Amino acid sequence: MEKKWFTISVYSENNVGLLNRISGIFLKRHINIESLNVSKSEIEHISKFTIVIKTTEDWTRKIVAQIEKQIEVIKAFYHTDEETIYQESALFKIASHLLFDEPQIQNIISESKSKIVTVSRDFFVLAKTGRRHEIDEMHDNLEAFGIMQFVRSGRIAVSKSEMPISSMINEFYQS
């Protein structure tokens, strides 16, 4: 079977230790978590884990089934990249003098559609939102000038198709 990128969405109660148990599921199978984001979801008091992995669909299906066995997990879904709309964010800290001394820096900012978040005497910070390859490209372009600090977020994603989680929750509370 072919390895592909999958985005796993896990809806759960926000309890201590759940992240550790979920990551243990991947550890047991020697599958690396490429990206992880946890936030509140569209449903009050429910958290959403967004996990990105590269593996086969068969392994992804088994992992989702294991995740759903966790008592706090309400429902887990998986999608391919084609089935989701997704973004990542990154911050780049660069020496301030480069902003004025290197015309190529301004070209990189313009071409990458990034934003200057702050400027101080010693550094400036660029923010870039986009796909992983866009952030990687910007990183490669800035690396020659020296990056003082760099950080990238985990993937955030929504599915193109309807997620039936809200109706499932409503049915549960109405019964």
N, CA, C and O atoms as a DFTB+ gen file, in Angstrom:
700 C
 N C O
     1  1       0.839      -1.194       0.000
     2  2       0.000       0.000       0.000
     3  2       0.880       1.254       0.000
     4  3       1.973       1.278       0.566
     5  1       0.368       2.269      -0.645
     6  2       1.094       3.529      -0.788
     7  2       0.934       4.400       0.461
     8  3      -0.154       4.528       1.023
     9  1       2.072       5.000       0.877
    10  2       2.009       5.950       1.995
    11  2       1.558       7.300       1.470
    12  3       2.028       7.777       0.437
    13  1       0.625       7.911       2.215
    14  2       0.098       9.233       1.861
    15  2      -0.002      10.058       3.135
    16  3       0.142       9.549       4.247
    17  1      -0.255      11.366       2.937
    18  2      -0.491      12.257       4.064
    19  2      -1.955      12.147       4.489
    20  3      -2.861      12.170       3.656
    21  1      -2.168      12.027       5.796
    22  2      -3.519      11.997       6.351
    23  2      -3.617      13.003       7.486
    24  3      -2.682      13.179       8.267
    25  1      -4.768      13.659       7.561
    26  2      -5.078      14.551       8.675
    27  2      -6.138      13.853       9.519
    28  3      -7.224      13.531       9.037
    29  1      -5.805      13.628      10.772
    30  2      -6.732      12.986      11.702
    31  2      -7.320      14.073      12.600
    32  3      -6.581      14.850      13.204
    33  1      -8.628      14.124      12.686
    34  2      -9.324      15.065      13.564
    35  2      -9.940      14.267      14.703
    36  3     -10.707      13.332      14.470
    37  1      -9.606      14.633      15.925
    38  2     -10.107      13.932      17.104
    39  2     -10.896      14.924      17.948
    40  3     -10.363      15.951      18.369
    41  1     -12.153      14.621      18.190
    42  2     -12.998      15.441      19.053
    43  2     -13.083      14.756      20.408
    44  3     -13.423      13.576      20.496
    45  1     -12.771      15.507      21.471
    46  2     -12.728      14.876      22.784
    47  2     -13.037      15.872      23.889
    48  3     -13.062      17.087      23.692
    49  1     -13.272      15.294      25.068
    50  2     -13.290      16.099      26.276
    51  2     -11.839      16.500      26.532
    52  3     -10.919      15.790      26.127
    53  1     -11.635      17.612      27.189
    54  2     -10.278      18.102      27.431
    55  2      -9.803      17.599      28.788
    56  3      -9.985      18.271      29.803
    57  1      -9.193      16.413      28.805
    58  2      -8.747      15.810      30.058
    59  2      -7.237      15.633      30.084
    60  3      -6.604      15.401      29.054
    61  1      -6.676      15.746      31.273
    62  2      -5.240      15.558      31.470
    63  2      -4.857      14.121      31.093
    64  3      -5.546      13.169      31.462
    65  1      -3.763      13.979      30.361
    66  2      -3.242      12.659      30.029
    67  2      -3.692      12.114      28.686
    68  3      -3.105      11.155      28.185
    69  1      -4.724      12.705      28.091
    70  2      -5.228      12.182      26.822
    71  2      -4.189      12.310      25.714
    72  3      -4.001      11.376      24.934
    73  1      -3.519      13.443      25.635
    74  2      -2.500      13.635      24.608
    75  2      -1.415      12.568      24.720
    76  3      -0.948      12.042      23.710
    77  1      -1.024      12.256      25.926
    78  2      -0.007      11.227      26.145
    79  2      -0.485       9.859      25.642
    80  3       0.274       9.129      25.003
    81  1      -1.722       9.522      25.928
    82  2      -2.258       8.224      25.486
    83  2      -2.391       8.175      23.959
    84  3      -2.114       7.151      23.334
    85  1      -2.820       9.296      23.372
    86  2      -2.953       9.335      21.908
    87  2      -1.575       9.209      21.258
    88  3      -1.411       8.449      20.303
    89  1      -0.593       9.940      21.760
    90  2       0.744       9.834      21.163
    91  2       1.317       8.437      21.348
    92  3       2.089       7.976      20.507
    93  1       0.959       7.755      22.424
    94  2       1.395       6.375      22.641
    95  2       0.885       5.423      21.572
    96  3       1.556       4.447      21.235
    97  1      -0.299       5.700      21.036
    98  2      -0.861       4.870      19.961
    99  2       0.045       4.927      18.733
   100  3       0.267       3.910      18.075
   101  1       0.565       6.105      18.427
   102  2       1.470       6.259      17.284
   103  2       2.830       5.639      17.582
   104  3       3.439       5.010      16.717
   105  1       3.300       5.821      18.813
   106  2       4.591       5.295      19.221
   107  2       4.639       3.772      19.069
   108  3       5.616       3.229      18.552
   109  1       3.588       3.085      19.520
   110  2       3.536       1.621      19.443
   111  2       3.657       1.127      18.007
   112  3       4.170       0.034      17.768
   113  1       3.190       1.921      17.057
   114  2       3.205       1.516      15.655
   115  2       4.375       2.120      14.877
   116  3       4.484       1.935      13.665
   117  1       5.246       2.840      15.582
   118  2       6.421       3.483      14.964
   119  2       6.013       4.428      13.835
   120  3       6.651       4.479      12.784
   121  1       4.935       5.175      14.079
   122  2       4.468       6.172      13.103
   123  2       4.723       7.544      13.698
   124  3       4.273       7.853      14.802
   125  1       5.449       8.361      12.953
   126  2       5.808       9.691      13.419
   127  2       4.640      10.657      13.236
   128  3       3.994      10.671      12.189
   129  1       4.377      11.461      14.260
   130  2       3.407      12.546      14.143
   131  2       4.147      13.717      13.512
   132  3       5.064      14.270      14.120
   133  1       3.763      14.098      12.309
   134  2       4.441      15.171      11.581
   135  2       3.997      16.549      12.057
   136  3       4.761      17.512      11.995
   137  1       2.763      16.634      12.530
   138  2       2.211      17.904      12.970
   139  2       1.101      17.609      13.965
   140  3       0.360      16.636      13.824
   141  1       1.000      18.477      14.984
   142  2      -0.021      18.304      16.010
   143  2      -0.517      19.673      16.453
   144  3       0.274      20.574      16.734
   145  1      -1.813      19.813      16.509
   146  2      -2.421      21.040      16.998
   147  2      -3.626      20.645      17.849
   148  3      -4.397      19.761      17.478
   149  1      -3.775      21.305      18.981
   150  2      -4.933      21.067      19.840
   151  2      -5.568      22.423      20.123
   152  3      -4.885      23.377      20.495
   153  1      -6.884      22.494      19.940
   154  2      -7.583      23.748      20.194
   155  2      -9.033      23.443      20.575
   156  3      -9.479      22.297      20.524
   157  1      -9.751      24.491      20.954
   158  2     -11.172      24.282      21.163
   159  2     -11.798      24.068      19.782
   160  3     -11.232      24.466      18.764
   161  1     -12.939      23.451      19.766
   162  2     -13.610      23.155      18.497
   163  2     -14.848      24.030      18.344
   164  3     -15.086      24.945      19.134
   165  1     -15.620      23.733      17.323
   166  2     -16.865      24.464      17.090
   167  2     -17.952      24.087      18.101
   168  3     -19.010      24.715      18.141
   169  1     -17.690      23.066      18.914
   170  2     -18.659      22.590      19.897
   171  2     -18.177      22.995      21.289
   172  3     -17.033      22.735      21.662
   173  1     -19.061      23.631      22.048
   174  2     -18.689      24.124      23.373
   175  2     -18.178      22.988      24.263
   176  3     -18.781      21.917      24.326
   177  1     -17.057      23.239      24.952
   178  2     -16.424      22.311      25.896
   179  2     -15.814      21.075      25.232
   180  3     -15.494      20.104      25.917
   181  1     -15.652      21.102      23.926
   182  2     -15.052      19.974      23.196
   183  2     -13.769      20.463      22.527
   184  3     -13.754      21.503      21.870
   185  1     -12.697      19.697      22.705
   186  2     -11.416      20.027      22.078
   187  2     -11.261      19.265      20.769
   188  3     -11.864      18.212      20.561
   189  1     -10.434      19.829      19.894
   190  2     -10.144      19.172      18.619
   191  2      -8.633      19.015      18.474
   192  3      -7.888      19.994      18.525
   193  1      -8.199      17.788      18.294
   194  2      -6.810      17.484      17.985
   195  2      -6.721      17.364      16.464
   196  3      -7.537      16.676      15.850
   197  1      -5.749      18.021      15.859
   198  2      -5.488      17.864      14.432
   199  2      -4.095      17.262      14.325
   200  3      -3.103      17.892      14.693
   201  1      -4.032      16.040      13.821
   202  2      -2.785      15.270      13.776
   203  2      -2.485      14.925      12.323
   204  3      -3.364      14.448      11.604
   205  1      -1.250      15.162      11.886
   206  2      -0.847      14.851      10.517
   207  2       0.169      13.726      10.557
   208  3       1.150      13.782      11.299
   209  1      -0.077      12.699       9.746
   210  2       0.840      11.561       9.641
   211  2       1.013      11.182       8.176
   212  3       0.192      11.533       7.328
   213  1       2.087      10.463       7.896
   214  2       2.299       9.917       6.558
   215  2       2.429       8.415       6.705
   216  3       3.417       7.905       7.233
   217  1       1.409       7.718       6.225
   218  2       1.375       6.263       6.324
   219  2       0.337       5.738       5.328
   220  3      -0.137       6.484       4.472
   221  1      -0.010       4.469       5.440
   222  2      -1.015       3.891       4.545
   223  2      -2.411       4.152       5.101
   224  3      -2.575       4.448       6.285
   225  1      -3.397       4.040       4.248
   226  2      -4.777       4.232       4.706
   227  2      -5.172       3.142       5.691
   228  3      -5.916       3.402       6.637
   229  1      -4.685       1.933       5.480
   230  2      -4.991       0.826       6.374
   231  2      -4.502       1.131       7.802
   232  3      -5.248       0.954       8.765
   233  1      -3.242       1.593       7.934
   234  2      -2.718       1.955       9.246
   235  2      -3.483       3.122       9.839
   236  3      -3.749       3.144      11.041
   237  1      -3.841       4.095       9.006
   238  2      -4.582       5.262       9.494
   239  2      -5.930       4.833      10.058
   240  3      -6.341       5.299      11.121
   241  1      -6.609       3.951       9.352
   242  2      -7.918       3.458       9.813
   243  2      -7.772       2.747      11.171
   244  3      -8.597       2.938      12.065
   245  1      -6.719       1.926      11.321
   246  2      -6.486       1.214      12.585
   247  2      -6.176       2.184      13.717
   248  3      -6.651       2.006      14.839
   249  1      -5.382       3.209      13.425
   250  2      -5.028       4.208      14.440
   251  2      -6.268       4.959      14.907
   252  3      -6.455       5.163      16.106
   253  1      -7.118       5.373      13.966
   254  2      -8.350       6.091      14.318
   255  2      -9.231       5.208      15.199
   256  3      -9.825       5.692      16.162
   257  1      -9.319       3.925      14.880
   258  2     -10.115       3.002      15.701
   259  2      -9.548       2.913      17.117
   260  3     -10.310       2.879      18.083
   261  1      -8.226       2.877      17.252
   262  2      -7.598       2.845      18.579
   263  2      -7.839       4.137      19.352
   264  3      -8.111       4.115      20.552
   265  1      -7.738       5.254      18.652
   266  2      -7.971       6.556      19.300
   267  2      -9.400       6.618      19.836
   268  3      -9.631       7.113      20.939
   269  1     -10.347       6.120      19.061
   270  2     -11.760       6.180      19.479
   271  2     -12.038       5.316      20.706
   272  3     -13.066       5.495      21.359
   273  1     -11.145       4.386      21.030
   274  2     -11.329       3.559      22.223
   275  2     -10.998       4.312      23.512
   276  3     -11.332       3.850      24.603
   277  1     -10.344       5.468      23.389
   278  2     -10.039       6.275      24.573
   279  2     -11.352       6.839      25.106
   280  3     -12.160       7.369      24.344
   281  1     -11.557       6.726      26.385
   282  2     -12.855       7.047      26.978
   283  2     -13.283       8.498      26.748
   284  3     -14.476       8.762      26.604
   285  1     -12.340       9.445      26.709
   286  2     -12.697      10.855      26.543
   287  2     -12.960      11.234      25.087
   288  3     -13.506      12.301      24.809
   289  1     -12.575      10.366      24.167
   290  2     -12.726      10.669      22.739
   291  2     -14.171      10.448      22.321
   292  3     -14.754       9.390      22.556
   293  1     -14.726      11.466      21.700
   294  2     -16.105      11.390      21.234
   295  2     -16.138      10.768      19.841
   296  3     -16.923       9.858      19.574
   297  1     -15.274      11.272      18.958
   298  2     -15.228      10.750      17.592
   299  2     -13.915      11.180      16.955
   300  3     -13.393      12.256      17.248
   301  1     -13.386      10.327      16.077
   302  2     -12.182      10.663      15.315
   303  2     -12.463      10.402      13.843
   304  3     -13.179       9.465      13.488
   305  1     -11.894      11.237      13.001
   306  2     -12.058      11.133      11.550
   307  2     -10.672      11.222      10.913
   308  3      -9.731      11.727      11.524
   309  1     -10.558      10.729       9.689
   310  2      -9.317      10.980       8.954
   311  2      -9.660      11.392       7.532
   312  3     -10.669      10.976       6.963
   313  1      -8.775      12.234       6.970
   314  2      -8.969      12.736       5.615
   315  2      -7.623      12.820       4.899
   316  3      -6.581      12.976       5.535
   317  1      -7.655      12.717       3.589
   318  2      -6.465      12.952       2.775
   319  2      -6.305      14.459       2.591
   320  3      -7.210      15.232       2.907
   321  1      -5.151      14.866       2.078
   322  2      -4.918      16.295       1.826
   323  2      -5.950      16.858       0.849
   324  3      -6.356      18.013       0.977
   325  1      -6.374      16.057      -0.120
   326  2      -7.342      16.525      -1.119
   327  2      -8.721      16.761      -0.502
   328  3      -9.534      17.497      -1.060
   329  1      -8.979      16.145       0.632
   330  2     -10.287      16.261       1.284
   331  2     -10.337      17.355       2.351
   332  3     -11.357      17.523       3.020
   333  1      -9.233      18.104       2.513
   334  2      -9.182      19.127       3.551
   335  2      -8.708      20.466       2.995
   336  3      -8.098      20.548       1.929
   337  1      -9.007      21.487       3.745
   338  2      -8.459      22.822       3.513
   339  2      -7.581      23.068       4.729
   340  3      -8.062      23.041       5.862
   341  1      -6.288      23.311       4.497
   342  2      -5.373      23.393       5.619
   343  2      -4.326      24.479       5.434
   344  3      -4.036      24.914       4.320
   345  1      -3.769      24.901       6.564
   346  2      -2.749      25.938       6.610
   347  2      -1.820      25.661       7.785
   348  3      -2.158      24.923       8.710
   349  1      -0.653      26.269       7.722
   350  2       0.272      26.331       8.845
   351  2       0.698      27.786       8.973
   352  3       0.522      28.571       8.042
   353  1       1.251      28.141      10.106
   354  2       1.781      29.485      10.315
   355  2       3.215      29.371      10.792
   356  3       3.600      28.387      11.423
   357  1       4.006      30.401      10.479
   358  2       5.397      30.419      10.925
   359  2       5.804      31.847      11.261
   360  3       5.280      32.811      10.702
   361  1       6.748      31.960      12.184
   362  2       7.357      33.243      12.524
   363  2       8.854      33.139      12.274
   364  3       9.490      32.148      12.633
   365  1       9.409      34.178      11.652
   366  2      10.835      34.269      11.367
   367  2      11.376      35.526      12.053
   368  3      10.854      36.620      11.841
   369  1      12.408      35.374      12.866
   370  2      13.061      36.521      13.501
   371  2      14.380      36.752      12.762
   372  3      15.224      35.860      12.676
   373  1      14.540      37.966      12.232
   374  2      15.675      38.311      11.379
   375  2      16.322      39.591      11.917
   376  3      15.640      40.445      12.484
   377  1      17.623      39.718      11.740
   378  2      18.334      40.928      12.170
   379  2      17.791      42.154      11.428
   380  3      17.638      42.123      10.207
   381  1      17.502      43.228      12.164
   382  2      16.865      44.428      11.594
   383  2      17.645      45.081      10.469
   384  3      17.046      45.540       9.497
   385  1      18.961      45.135      10.575
   386  2      19.740      45.829       9.544
   387  2      19.522      45.218       8.159
   388  3      19.677      45.906       7.150
   389  1      19.168      43.940       8.103
   390  2      18.948      43.282       6.807
   391  2      17.726      43.841       6.076
   392  3      17.672      43.847       4.846
   393  1      16.757      44.305       6.844
   394  2      15.542      44.860       6.241
   395  2      15.874      46.064       5.367
   396  3      15.216      46.306       4.354
   397  1      16.886      46.808       5.761
   398  2      17.251      48.025       5.032
   399  2      18.476      47.834       4.144
   400  3      18.616      48.506       3.122
   401  1      19.371      46.910       4.534
   402  2      20.626      46.726       3.795
   403  2      20.545      45.704       2.669
   404  3      21.367      45.735       1.753
   405  1      19.589      44.815       2.715
   406  2      19.485      43.745       1.712
   407  2      18.168      43.881       0.941
   408  3      17.113      43.502       1.448
   409  1      18.224      44.415      -0.270
   410  2      16.981      44.573      -1.045
   411  2      16.270      43.239      -1.313
   412  3      15.052      43.206      -1.490
   413  1      17.022      42.160      -1.342
   414  2      16.420      40.843      -1.592
   415  2      15.439      40.450      -0.479
   416  3      14.467      39.739      -0.732
   417  1      15.690      40.909       0.736
   418  2      14.789      40.603       1.857
   419  2      13.401      41.170       1.571
   420  3      12.398      40.492       1.791
   421  1      13.339      42.386       1.091
   422  2      12.036      42.991       0.784
   423  2      11.344      42.236      -0.350
   424  3      10.120      42.110      -0.349
   425  1      12.114      41.733      -1.316
   426  2      11.539      40.914      -2.390
   427  2      10.960      39.619      -1.835
   428  3       9.875      39.199      -2.236
   429  1      11.680      38.986      -0.917
   430  2      11.197      37.737      -0.306
   431  2       9.892      37.995       0.442
   432  3       8.949      37.211       0.338
   433  1       9.838      39.095       1.195
   434  2       8.623      39.437       1.947
   435  2       7.447      39.636       0.988
   436  3       6.352      39.126       1.224
   437  1       7.681      40.367      -0.076
   438  2       6.626      40.661      -1.046
   439  2       6.179      39.400      -1.793
   440  3       4.983      39.127      -1.900
   441  1       7.145      38.637      -2.306
   442  2       6.815      37.445      -3.101
   443  2       6.151      36.351      -2.262
   444  3       5.323      35.597      -2.771
   445  1       6.509      36.265      -0.993
   446  2       5.951      35.209      -0.144
   447  2       4.613      35.610       0.485
   448  3       3.963      34.806       1.152
   449  1       4.219      36.854       0.264
   450  2       2.970      37.373       0.855
   451  2       2.976      37.220       2.375
   452  3       1.962      36.889       2.988
   453  1       4.151      37.473       2.968
   454  2       4.259      37.432       4.423
   455  2       4.067      38.841       4.974
   456  3       4.018      39.815       4.223
   457  1       3.958      38.931       6.298
   458  2       3.734      40.223       6.943
   459  2       4.831      40.489       7.956
   460  3       5.330      39.574       8.611
   461  1       5.194      41.751       8.072
   462  2       6.092      42.161       9.144
   463  2       5.222      42.377      10.382
   464  3       4.323      43.219      10.384
   465  1       5.501      41.610      11.426
   466  2       4.703      41.661      12.652
   467  2       5.217      42.738      13.587
   468  3       4.435      43.471      14.193
   469  1       6.524      42.830      13.701
   470  2       7.124      43.828      14.581
   471  2       8.530      44.162      14.096
   472  3       9.205      43.340      13.477
   473  1       8.951      45.377      14.389
   474  2      10.303      45.817      14.058
   475  2      10.888      46.481      15.295
   476  3      10.260      47.353      15.895
   477  1      12.082      46.069      15.673
   478  2      12.792      46.720      16.775
   479  2      14.191      47.078      16.278
   480  3      14.537      46.813      15.127
   481  1      14.970      47.665      17.132
   482  2      16.327      48.074      16.760
   483  2      17.162      46.872      16.320
   484  3      17.955      46.983      15.385
   485  1      16.994      45.721      16.984
   486  2      17.860      44.564      16.742
   487  2      17.284      43.520      15.794
   488  3      18.032      42.776      15.160
   489  1      15.981      43.462      15.696
   490  2      15.371      42.408      14.877
   491  2      14.013      42.839      14.361
   492  3      13.419      43.804      14.841
   493  1      13.536      42.093      13.364
   494  2      12.144      42.203      12.934
   495  2      11.594      40.799      12.818
   496  3      12.348      39.837      12.665
   497  1      10.271      40.683      12.890
   498  2       9.625      39.374      12.851
   499  2       8.657      39.342      11.677
   500  3       7.826      40.233      11.500
   501  1       8.794      38.284      10.879
   502  2       7.896      38.045       9.750
   503  2       6.930      36.925      10.106
   504  3       7.315      35.950      10.751
   505  1       5.683      37.063       9.688
   506  2       4.678      36.012       9.854
   507  2       4.272      35.522       8.475
   508  3       3.995      36.318       7.578
   509  1       4.240      34.218       8.316
   510  2       3.841      33.607       7.046
   511  2       2.813      32.530       7.329
   512  3       3.024      31.669       8.184
   513  1       1.707      32.577       6.616
   514  2       0.683      31.544       6.694
   515  2       0.571      30.911       5.330
   516  3       0.558      31.607       4.315
   517  1       0.488      29.585       5.297
   518  2       0.359      28.901       4.014
   519  2       0.570      27.414       4.167
   520  3       0.528      26.871       5.271
   521  1       0.796      26.772       3.050
   522  2       1.081      25.341       3.034
   523  2       2.520      25.111       3.476
   524  3       3.349      26.019       3.420
   525  1       2.808      23.893       3.915
   526  2       4.142      23.555       4.417
   527  2       5.225      23.904       3.401
   528  3       6.251      24.475       3.770
   529  1       5.017      23.575       2.142
   530  2       6.046      23.827       1.127
   531  2       6.289      25.319       0.930
   532  3       7.406      25.719       0.601
   533  1       5.263      26.154       1.126
   534  2       5.438      27.606       1.001
   535  2       6.307      28.145       2.145
   536  3       7.168      29.000       1.936
   537  1       6.067      27.633       3.344
   538  2       6.860      28.048       4.497
   539  2       8.299      27.539       4.349
   540  3       9.251      28.254       4.658
   541  1       8.445      26.300       3.875
   542  2       9.786      25.750       3.648
   543  2      10.548      26.580       2.619
   544  3      11.741      26.832       2.786
   545  1       9.874      26.999       1.570
   546  2      10.503      27.813       0.528
   547  2      10.967      29.160       1.103
   548  3      12.073      29.619       0.819
   549  1      10.112      29.776       1.907
   550  2      10.493      31.050       2.515
   551  2      11.679      30.854       3.457
   552  3      12.597      31.674       3.480
   553  1      11.662      29.785       4.223
   554  2      12.773      29.467       5.123
   555  2      14.069      29.327       4.320
   556  3      15.099      29.886       4.695
   557  1      14.014      28.585       3.225
   558  2      15.200      28.393       2.384
   559  2      15.708      29.721       1.837
   560  3      16.917      29.947       1.781
   561  1      14.793      30.602       1.434
   562  2      15.184      31.904       0.885
   563  2      15.811      32.813       1.946
   564  3      16.730      33.574       1.645
   565  1      15.321      32.736       3.176
   566  2      15.838      33.592       4.248
   567  2      17.099      33.029       4.911
   568  3      17.874      33.771       5.515
   569  1      17.292      31.734       4.795
   570  2      18.398      31.073       5.493
   571  2      19.764      31.676       5.132
   572  3      20.643      31.777       5.988
   573  1      19.935      32.066       3.895
   574  2      21.209      32.643       3.457
   575  2      21.526      33.957       4.181
   576  3      22.692      34.335       4.296
   577  1      20.510      34.640       4.660
   578  2      20.701      35.928       5.343
   579  2      20.854      35.753       6.857
   580  3      21.285      36.669       7.557
   581  1      20.500      34.580       7.343
   582  2      20.589      34.307       8.774
   583  2      19.247      34.481       9.456
   584  3      18.697      35.581       9.502
   585  1      18.737      33.407       9.976
   586  2      17.479      33.426      10.728
   587  2      17.847      33.320      12.202
   588  3      18.472      32.348      12.625
   589  1      17.461      34.318      12.976
   590  2      17.781      34.327      14.411
   591  2      16.918      33.312      15.172
   592  3      17.406      32.614      16.062
   593  1      15.643      33.242      14.813
   594  2      14.723      32.267      15.404
   595  2      13.667      31.906      14.368
   596  3      13.326      32.709      13.500
   597  1      13.159      30.683      14.475
   598  2      12.114      30.214      13.569
   599  2      11.203      29.288      14.350
   600  3      11.667      28.463      15.137
   601  1       9.903      29.427      14.129
   602  2       8.930      28.509      14.724
   603  2       7.786      28.323      13.740
   604  3       7.379      29.256      13.048
   605  1       7.281      27.103      13.696
   606  2       6.167      26.776      12.810
   607  2       5.073      26.130      13.644
   608  3       5.356      25.379      14.577
   609  1       3.829      26.423      13.308
   610  2       2.693      25.826      14.017
   611  2       2.400      24.444      13.445
   612  3       2.934      24.050      12.408
   613  1       1.551      23.732      14.141
   614  2       1.006      22.514      13.574
   615  2      -0.046      22.884      12.543
   616  3      -0.500      24.026      12.480
   617  1      -0.421      21.918      11.751
   618  2      -1.453      22.133      10.740
   619  2      -2.782      22.425      11.410
   620  3      -3.138      21.808      12.413
   621  1      -3.506      23.372      10.842
   622  2      -4.912      23.552      11.189
   623  2      -5.693      23.200       9.928
   624  3      -5.286      23.550       8.820
   625  1      -6.801      22.517      10.098
   626  2      -7.516      22.016       8.927
   627  2      -9.005      21.900       9.185
   628  3      -9.446      21.661      10.309
   629  1      -9.761      22.074       8.128
   630  2     -11.187      21.772       8.124
   631  2     -11.432      20.856       6.938
   632  3     -10.748      20.940       5.918
   633  1     -12.405      19.991       7.083
   634  2     -12.711      19.070       5.990
   635  2     -13.588      19.766       4.958
   636  3     -14.369      20.659       5.288
   637  1     -13.452      19.351       3.724
   638  2     -14.316      19.906       2.679
   639  2     -15.740      19.374       2.834
   640  3     -16.708      20.085       2.564
   641  1     -15.859      18.134       3.266
   642  2     -17.188      17.554       3.471
   643  2     -17.693      17.892       4.873
   644  3     -16.921      18.300       5.741
   645  1     -18.982      17.719       5.079
   646  2     -19.576      17.999       6.386
   647  2     -19.030      17.023       7.423
   648  3     -18.898      15.828       7.156
   649  1     -18.716      17.540       8.601
   650  2     -18.295      16.685       9.713
   651  2     -19.540      16.429      10.555
   652  3     -20.107      17.376      11.100
   653  1     -19.975      15.197      10.677
   654  2     -21.238      14.907      11.380
   655  2     -21.138      14.994      12.898
   656  3     -22.069      14.583      13.591
   657  1     -20.055      15.507      13.425
   658  2     -19.857      15.529      14.874
   659  2     -20.918      16.350      15.601
   660  3     -21.407      15.927      16.649
   661  1     -21.282      17.508      15.070
   662  2     -22.262      18.359      15.752
   663  2     -23.609      17.669      15.881
   664  3     -24.230      17.717      16.943
   665  1     -24.071      17.023      14.805
   666  2     -25.359      16.336      14.879
   667  2     -25.274      15.126      15.811
   668  3     -26.252      14.795      16.482
   669  1     -24.104      14.456      15.858
   670  2     -23.933      13.331      16.779
   671  2     -24.049      13.799      18.230
   672  3     -24.688      13.141      19.052
   673  1     -23.435      14.929      18.535
   674  2     -23.479      15.477      19.900
   675  2     -24.910      15.873      20.256
   676  3     -25.391      15.576      21.349
   677  1     -25.586      16.546      19.324
   678  2     -26.968      16.962      19.571
   679  2     -27.867      15.755      19.834
   680  3     -28.690      15.783      20.748
   681  1     -27.714      14.701      19.042
   682  2     -28.528      13.485      19.235
   683  2     -28.245      12.862      20.601
   684  3     -29.158      12.397      21.283
   685  1     -26.986      12.859      20.987
   686  2     -26.596      12.273      22.273
   687  2     -27.278      13.011      23.427
   688  3     -27.817      12.385      24.340
   689  1     -27.252      14.354      23.379
   690  2     -27.823      15.137      24.471
   691  2     -29.355      15.147      24.452
   692  3     -29.982      15.426      25.474
   693  1     -29.958      14.847      23.306
   694  2     -31.421      14.824      23.228
   695  2     -31.979      13.473      23.673
   696  3     -33.164      13.382      23.994
   697  1     -31.153      12.417      23.701
   698  2     -31.668      11.103      24.099
   699  2     -31.781      10.958      25.583
   700  3     -32.200       9.908      26.070
